[in-house]
Amino acid sequence: MKPLSRVLVSLALVAASLGLPGCAGFLGVAATPDYTVNPQVIAVVGDFGSGKPAELRVSKMVNSQHPSFVLTVGDNNYTKSSYEKEVRKYYRQPIVAATGNHDYLVGIERFDKFFGIDASARTYVYHAESGVDFFILDSSAGLTTPSVRTKQLAWLKQELLDSDAKFKVVVLHHPPFSSSRHGSTKVYQWDYAGMGANLVLSGHDHTYERVNRAGITYVVDGTGGAPLYKCKKLIYGSTGCNDHTYGALFLYVNASQLTGIYRNTDGHILDSFNIN
């Protein structure tokens, strides 16, 4: 099956799951859901700091949804330009950031300075007001140095155990599971569900994909502005891979449910999921 055909089939499956009509480009939305019952809206953006027109289109769509803060899954900057120009120019909200390999390539000290952290704080927990804890891993450092990855695993197990948050979300740049160019990152295929996590967010592959494995949802959200990659053969558990649409994931959180909504730059919903 040709890549384009595969993507359209995947999108048709998503349309069926949402009860939405499918088309050759985007999915239509039958009705606008009421998200006013959610006290916090979180935008998740990945692989975005390119300075290209697509980054601007994504940021305009994200800003139109008035998120409480922006969570990044890495590759906040691909250029020699400042983070002020490649990040703050587009997103004025508070930003909670994960590192990506390109943040290292352009100079990780620039990431540290802009976000006000240091090498010891690139793996950390962010406690959201809505009762979500985000456990952010510096996967670039973990891939470079196995001993760092070992320490990260021990740290994550303990932090998840200590957390009393309603929802626990792990964030790392390199995807444990992916059907695109870089593929799955096997050394980060940990037992996240067994450790108590509810959701794993990543980027690195410039696609949008949702994978269900071993009782937990994995999302690749790398469509924030850098050139898109092609989807390959879908891996086991994938609900579909989108390789021709820029966009962002939104997390809507209330007392009993975390809802994930993926929107393209036109604001159309292409995927959704719930965690109770």
C-alpha positions in Angstrom: 0.0 0.0 0.0 1.4 3.4 -0.9 2.1 5.8 2.0 -0.7 8.3 1.0 -3.2 5.5 0.8 -2.2 4.2 4.1 -2.6 7.5 5.8 -6.0 8.1 4.3 -7.1 4.6 5.5 -5.8 5.5 8.9 -7.7 8.8 9.0 -10.8 7.0 7.8 -10.4 4.7 10.8 -10.1 7.7 13.1 -13.1 9.3 11.5 -15.1 6.1 12.2 -14.0 6.1 15.8 -15.1 9.7 16.2 -18.3 9.4 14.2 -17.0 12.0 11.8 -17.2 12.0 8.0 -13.8 11.3 6.3 -12.5 13.2 3.2 -9.3 13.3 1.1 -7.8 16.1 3.2 -9.2 16.8 6.6 -11.9 15.3 8.8 -15.1 17.4 9.3 -16.5 18.1 12.8 -20.2 17.4 13.3 -20.5 19.5 16.4 -18.3 21.6 18.7 -17.8 19.8 22.0 -18.3 21.8 25.2 -14.9 21.9 27.0 -16.0 24.6 29.5 -16.3 21.9 32.2 -12.5 21.5 32.1 -10.7 23.9 34.4 -7.4 23.6 32.6 -6.5 23.3 28.9 -2.9 22.1 28.1 -1.4 22.4 24.6 1.2 19.8 23.6 3.6 20.9 20.9 6.5 19.0 19.4 9.4 19.5 17.0 8.4 23.1 16.4 11.2 25.5 16.7 12.0 25.8 13.0 11.0 29.4 12.3 9.2 28.1 9.2 5.6 29.2 8.1 4.2 25.9 9.5 5.3 26.9 13.0 3.4 30.1 12.8 0.2 28.3 11.5 0.4 25.9 14.4 1.0 28.6 17.0 -2.0 30.6 15.7 -4.3 27.6 16.1 -2.9 26.8 19.5 -3.3 30.3 20.7 -6.8 30.4 19.5 -7.7 27.7 22.0 -6.4 29.7 24.9 -4.3 27.0 26.7 -3.3 27.5 30.3 0.3 26.5 29.4 2.2 24.9 26.5 3.9 21.6 27.1 6.7 20.7 24.6 8.0 17.3 23.7 11.4 18.5 22.5 13.2 20.1 19.6 12.2 23.6 20.7 14.9 25.1 18.4 16.5 23.9 15.2 18.4 27.1 14.3 21.2 29.4 15.3 18.5 32.0 16.2 17.6 32.7 19.9 14.9 30.8 21.8 13.2 34.2 22.1 12.9 34.3 18.3 12.0 30.6 17.7 9.9 29.9 20.8 8.7 33.0 22.7 7.8 34.8 19.5 5.1 32.2 18.9 4.1 31.2 22.4 3.5 33.8 25.1 2.0 31.3 27.6 4.0 29.6 30.3 6.0 26.9 28.7 7.0 23.5 30.2 9.7 22.0 28.0 11.4 18.7 27.4 14.7 18.6 25.7 15.2 17.2 22.2 18.2 16.2 20.2 18.2 19.4 18.3 18.2 21.4 21.5 21.5 19.7 22.2 22.8 20.2 18.6 22.2 24.0 18.7 23.7 24.3 22.2 21.9 22.9 25.2 23.2 25.8 27.4 20.9 28.0 25.4 17.9 25.8 26.3 19.0 25.9 30.0 19.3 29.7 30.0 16.0 30.3 28.3 14.0 28.0 30.4 15.9 28.8 33.6 17.2 25.3 34.4 20.5 23.5 34.5 21.8 20.0 33.6 20.6 18.5 36.8 17.0 19.7 36.2 16.4 18.6 32.6 14.6 15.6 34.1 11.9 16.8 36.4 8.3 16.8 37.6 5.8 19.5 36.7 2.7 19.6 38.9 -0.2 21.1 36.9 -3.0 22.9 38.8 -5.6 20.6 37.4 -4.1 17.6 39.2 -1.9 16.2 36.5 1.8 15.4 37.2 4.1 15.5 34.1 7.3 13.4 34.5 9.7 14.9 32.0 12.7 12.8 30.9 15.8 14.1 29.1 15.9 11.2 26.7 18.8 12.7 24.6 21.0 12.4 27.6 19.7 9.0 28.4 20.4 7.7 24.9 23.9 9.1 25.0 24.8 7.7 28.4 23.3 4.4 29.6 24.1 5.1 33.2 22.0 8.3 33.0 19.1 6.3 31.6 19.4 3.8 34.4 19.2 6.6 36.9 16.2 8.1 35.1 14.3 4.8 35.3 14.9 4.5 39.1 13.9 8.2 39.5 10.7 7.7 37.5 9.7 4.6 39.4 10.0 6.5 42.7 8.4 9.7 41.5 5.4 7.9 40.1 5.1 5.9 43.3 5.2 9.1 45.4 2.8 11.0 43.2 -0.9 11.3 44.3 -2.0 13.1 41.1 -5.2 12.1 39.4 -3.3 11.6 36.1 0.3 10.8 35.6 1.9 11.7 32.2 5.4 10.8 31.1 7.0 13.1 28.6 10.2 12.3 26.6 11.4 13.4 23.1 12.2 9.9 21.7 9.1 7.8 21.2 9.0 4.4 22.7 6.7 3.4 19.8 6.5 5.0 16.4 5.7 4.0 12.8 7.8 6.7 11.1 11.4 7.5 10.1 13.2 7.1 13.4 10.9 4.3 14.6 10.5 2.9 18.1 13.1 3.7 20.8 13.4 0.2 22.4 15.6 1.3 25.3 12.7 3.5 26.5 10.1 0.8 26.2 9.6 0.7 29.9 6.7 -0.7 31.9 5.0 2.7 32.2 1.6 1.3 33.1 3.1 -1.0 35.7 4.9 2.0 37.3 1.6 3.9 37.5 1.6 6.2 34.4 -1.6 6.9 32.4 -0.1 8.4 29.2 3.2 8.8 27.5 3.9 11.8 25.2 6.8 12.1 22.7 7.9 13.7 19.5 11.1 13.2 17.4 9.2 11.7 14.5 7.4 14.5 12.7 4.0 12.8 12.6 1.0 12.4 14.7 0.3 8.8 15.9 -1.5 7.2 18.8 -0.5 3.7 19.9 -2.2 1.5 22.5 0.2 -1.0 24.2 0.0 -3.0 27.4 -2.8 -0.9 28.9 -1.4 2.5 28.2 -1.7 5.2 25.5 1.4 6.5 23.7 1.2 9.6 21.5 3.8 10.9 19.0 3.1 14.6 18.5 5.9 15.9 16.3 3.9 18.1 13.9 4.6 21.5 15.5 6.4 23.2 12.6 9.5 21.3 11.3 9.2 19.5 8.0 7.0 16.4 8.2 8.2 12.8 7.9 6.5 9.9 6.1 4.6 7.1 7.9 5.8 3.6 7.3 4.1 0.3 8.0 2.0 0.7 11.1 3.3 -0.9 14.2 1.2 -3.2 16.4 -1.2 -1.1 18.5 -1.2 1.9 16.2 -4.6 3.6 15.7 -3.3 5.5 12.7 -0.4 7.6 11.6 -0.8 11.1 10.1 2.1 12.4 8.0 0.6 15.3 6.0 -0.9 17.5 8.7 0.6 20.0 11.0 -1.1 20.5 14.4 -1.0 20.0 18.1 -2.5 17.9 20.9 -4.7 19.4 23.6 -5.3 17.9 27.0 -8.6 18.8 28.7 -8.6 17.9 32.3 -11.4 17.8 34.9 -11.9 15.9 38.2 -12.7 12.6 36.5 -11.3 12.6 33.0 -8.4 13.6 30.8 -9.4 14.0 27.2 -6.9 14.3 24.4 -7.8 16.2 21.2 -5.5 16.5 18.2 -6.3 19.5 15.9 -4.8 20.5 12.6 -3.9 24.0 11.8 -7.4 24.7 10.6 -8.7 23.7 14.0 -10.3 20.5 12.8 -10.3 17.5 15.1 -8.5 14.5 13.7 -8.2 12.3 16.8 -9.5 12.0 20.3 -9.1 9.7 23.3 -10.2 9.6 27.0 -8.4 8.5 30.1 -10.8 8.1 33.1 
